[in-house]
Amino acid sequence: MARIPKLFQPVSFRSVEARNRIVVSPMCQYSAIDGLGQDWHIQNLGAKAMGGAGIVFTEATHVSPAARITAHCLGLWNDGHEAFMKRLVALIEYGGAVPAIQIAHAGRKASQTQPWKGDGFVAPDAADGWLPVAPSPLPFAPDRPAPHELTAGEIAAIVGDFAATTARARRAGFRIVELHAAHGYLLHQFLSPVSNHRTDAYGGDLANRARIVMEAIDAMRAEWPDDLPFFVRLSCTDWIEGGFDADQAVTLCRWLAARGDVDLIDSSTGGISPQQRIPSIHPGYQVPFAERIRREAGIATGAVGMIREPELAAEIVANERADLVFLARALLADPAWPIRAAQHFGLPVDLVPQYQRALV
């Protein structure tokens, strides 16, 4: 039998073991009704669990109606949502994958249309629209109104929302939770000088700008068992001069590593402003950020960004540039990508019995 590449070797975080190091990255589907998942979500993530991934993340799951990117985004703030998530967890586990959830707040990037309807802003006085909130009253784009600047009390309430959603995620049976602090959404907005012009305890130097991230982790960890892993998705650079950059990301990740309760940094980039300028977009272009954080901050990382070929995914893990690879577009195109990648390397595949005879 062929030697098993590290990509297909089991990996453990705390008490949780995944069968391989391939992760279904959170991918928004904009297809929920009042935050409640539908058949679309069942078939979408079920197919990816049956396709052989080690860890399957829900899309960004929002902590309140106002936290959503669109009126059609997934949420977890009521009992109906929790019941749906239990069903989704059971399906992912049946497929042999670890069920994981990303918990999010859109901040100033909220109240948008579904992307296939123009990717625009929905006015606060329109149906399915509301006024976004943010650390500072700075709009994401010139054609949008200034968001509401959060007070200290409102920040505390949002931190409480993150904790409440985490408690529901625990009861639903998820085994990994991820805090979304990337892609220009609320916690990233606090981290970045581009969007955070506050002069109180939540603005100014990096420690203050990271305060809400630390408070959210504290609140979520209080609801999340010690034996279950906790990930943080981070945009490691804004791709804007004077914004949040790789040096600050390393510093922040050192702080997160020192806490002892964060297990992995899901290392992405960008999203804070339309003014970002990415020098080159190509397969693996964000991997160096995961590699640097892993090396300099001493914490496990996940690599993202146009990772489509099995050889690239295997190389990233084999050379310890990251501990996991998060795939998105590749799995949209082929939910069975992990099965095909295993076959590419001449490996046996771990399949649900319904697929076993046909695909082995």
Protein Blocks (a to p, Z undefined) as FASTA:
>chain_A
ZZddfklgccdehjbccfbfcdcddddehlagehiacfklmmmmmmmmmnopabdcdddd
dfbfklpmblkbccdfbfklmmmmmmmmmmmmmnopacddddddekjmgoiacfkloopa
cdfkbghiacdddfbdcdfbfkbccdddddfklmmmmmmmmmmmmmmmmmnopabdcddf
eehiaklmmmpmklmccfbfkgcjfklmmmmmmmmmmmmmmmpcfkbccdddddfbghig
hiacfklmmmmmmmmmmnopafbdcddeehibmkbccfbacehklmmmmmmmmmmnopac
ddeehiabfklmmmmmmnopafbdcdfklmmmmmmlmmmmmmmnopacdddfklmmmmZZ
